[in-house]
Amino acid sequence: MEQEKLCWENISVTTPIPELVVCPDHKQVFMFSAVTWNRHHIHYSKDAAISEGLPDIVVQRGLIGNFLARLITNWVGDSAELRKLAWKVTRSALPGKDIVCRAKITERFDSEDERYLICEVTASNEKDELIASGDATVVFTVNHTPS
């Protein structure tokens, strides 16, 4: 089923953005470390993670950011571009546990050539405890018609 294209004129700061729920498993966390050359042992060795005071291996900051990016890009599709994403992780996320990604529009403004949405993004665990928060800038290009 094809996604309906978002229309700038129909978006306001109260427009809901569908949440994204992901459940990374140990294999995904390991593979993300491999593909990003992240050799920190807390992402693949439970013993090493426990020795550092963690209950298990932990999901990488970058993978959490990927989930937040997916939240926005799933919503905008090819209607707009995710231009900027910044986030800070404040709590460890564990494999095998849901991560709930949410966003809400906080600003909407435009220029001559582009239209901007600023969104607050968050990732929370199954207990709704905050894992990460930040902001995303979404850009819609203005299509100028020749006169």
C-alpha positions in Angstrom: 0.0 0.0 0.0 1.4 3.4 -1.0 1.8 6.0 1.7 -0.3 9.2 1.3 1.9 12.2 0.5 2.0 14.8 3.3 0.8 18.2 2.3 2.5 21.2 4.0 -0.8 23.1 4.1 -2.4 20.4 6.2 0.4 20.2 8.8 0.2 22.2 12.0 2.0 22.0 15.4 -0.9 19.7 16.5 -0.5 17.2 13.7 0.1 13.8 15.2 3.2 11.9 14.2 2.7 8.1 14.5 5.0 6.5 17.0 7.5 3.8 16.1 8.0 0.8 18.4 11.2 -1.3 17.8 12.6 -4.2 19.7 16.3 -4.6 18.9 17.7 -8.0 19.6 21.2 -9.1 20.5 22.1 -9.9 16.9 21.0 -6.5 15.6 23.1 -4.7 18.3 26.1 -6.9 17.4 25.7 -6.3 13.7 25.3 -2.6 14.2 28.6 -2.6 16.1 30.2 -4.6 13.3 29.0 -2.3 10.5 29.9 0.9 12.4 33.3 -0.5 13.6 32.2 0.1 17.2 34.5 -2.2 19.2 33.3 -1.2 22.6 32.7 -4.5 24.4 29.5 -3.4 26.2 27.7 -3.8 22.9 28.6 -7.5 22.4 29.9 -9.0 25.6 27.4 -9.5 28.4 30.3 -10.2 30.9 32.0 -7.0 29.9 28.8 -5.0 30.2 28.1 -6.5 33.7 31.7 -5.7 34.8 30.9 -2.0 33.9 27.7 -2.1 36.0 25.2 -2.7 33.2 22.6 -5.5 33.4 23.3 -6.7 29.8 24.8 -5.5 26.6 23.4 -2.1 25.6 22.0 -0.6 22.4 24.4 1.9 20.8 23.7 5.6 20.8 23.9 5.5 17.0 21.3 2.7 16.7 18.9 4.7 18.9 19.5 7.7 16.5 18.7 5.4 13.6 15.4 4.5 15.2 14.6 8.2 15.7 15.5 8.9 12.1 13.3 6.1 10.9 10.4 7.5 13.0 10.6 10.8 11.1 11.3 9.3 7.6 8.5 6.8 8.0 6.2 9.7 8.6 7.3 12.1 5.9 8.1 9.5 3.2 9.2 11.3 0.1 7.2 14.4 0.9 10.1 16.0 2.8 13.6 15.5 3.9 15.0 14.9 7.4 17.7 17.6 7.3 19.0 17.4 10.8 18.7 15.1 13.8 20.4 15.7 17.2 19.8 13.5 20.3 21.2 12.8 23.7 21.0 9.4 25.4 20.3 9.6 29.1 19.6 5.9 29.9 20.7 2.6 28.6 18.5 0.7 26.3 18.6 -3.1 26.4 18.2 -5.6 23.6 15.0 -7.6 23.8 13.1 -4.6 25.2 10.8 -2.3 23.3 12.0 1.2 22.5 9.1 3.6 21.8 10.0 6.5 19.6 7.8 9.5 19.5 7.9 12.9 17.9 5.8 16.1 18.1 6.0 19.2 16.0 7.2 22.2 18.0 7.7 24.8 15.3 6.5 25.4 11.7 7.9 28.2 9.5 8.9 28.9 6.0 11.3 30.8 3.8 11.2 31.6 0.1 12.5 28.2 -1.0 11.8 25.8 1.9 9.3 25.1 4.6 10.6 23.8 8.0 9.2 21.7 10.8 11.1 21.4 14.1 10.2 18.3 15.9 11.0 17.1 19.4 11.9 13.5 19.4 12.1 11.0 22.2 12.8 7.3 22.8 11.5 5.6 25.9 11.7 2.1 27.3 8.8 -0.2 28.1 8.2 1.5 31.4 8.0 4.9 29.6 11.3 6.0 31.1 13.2 8.4 28.8 16.1 6.8 27.0 16.9 9.7 24.6 15.6 13.1 23.6 16.5 15.6 20.9 15.2 17.5 17.9 14.7 16.9 14.2 14.5 19.4 11.4 12.3 18.4 8.5 12.3 20.4 5.2 9.7 20.6 2.5 10.9 22.2 -0.7 8.7 24.9 -2.2 7.9 24.0 -5.9 8.0 27.3 -7.8 5.8 27.2 -10.9 7.1 29.2 -13.9 5.1 32.3 -14.8 
